[in-house]
Amino acid sequence: GLAQRSAEAAKDIKVLIQASTTHVGKGVEQVAETGQALDRIQGRIGEINDLVGKIAASAQNQSQALAEVNTAIDQMDRVTQQNAAMVEESTAASHSLASEADVLAGLIDRFSLGTPPRSSAPPRRRAA
């Protein structure tokens, strides 16, 4: 009886060992799959790192370009303000010249050159 129980126990142990072997095999497969997945993840992380680096470089380039645009706009604003000041000066000068021309015309009208003074109105006819 003891031998028979030992044989049955050996069979049970064999079944348990086979089940353990199957479980260990599945575990090894899962570990291998996990390793492959981690390798793929690592590759993707490298790609993402490269993309983030490119994005950072592009953002830096855009920042520099925006700074240049801002500088150009500031220069255009200064030139526009200078132009506006020059227009105001030109307007004031033209008004001054017009006023001085009126004064000069008045002074010239005082001189008699032997010709009748010019007038903007048409000459009047004398009544007969």
Phi, psi and omega in degrees: 000323181293321179294321180293317178295323178295321179294317179295320178296322179295321178296316179298319179295320178299316179298316179297320179295318178297318179295318178297319179298318178296315179297318179295320178298315177296321178297318179296319177298316180295321177296319178297315178298319178297318177299317178296318179297318178295323176297317178297318179298317179298318177298316179295321178298320176298317178297317179297319178299317177298315180296319179296321176299317178294319178297318179297318179296318178296319179296321178296316179298318179295322179297317178296318179296319178295323177296320178294319178297319179298319178297317179297320179295319177299317179296318179297322179296316179298316180296320179297318178295320177297317178298318179297319179295320179294322178296317178298318179296318179296319179297315179297319179295319180293322176296319179296316178297320179297318178296316179294324177296320177297317179297316180297319179297321177295320179293321181292325180298339179288334181279143177252123181253010181085004176242150180299144180296143178283143179223152180280343179274150180293150181299143181270145176270139177282145178284139183284000000 
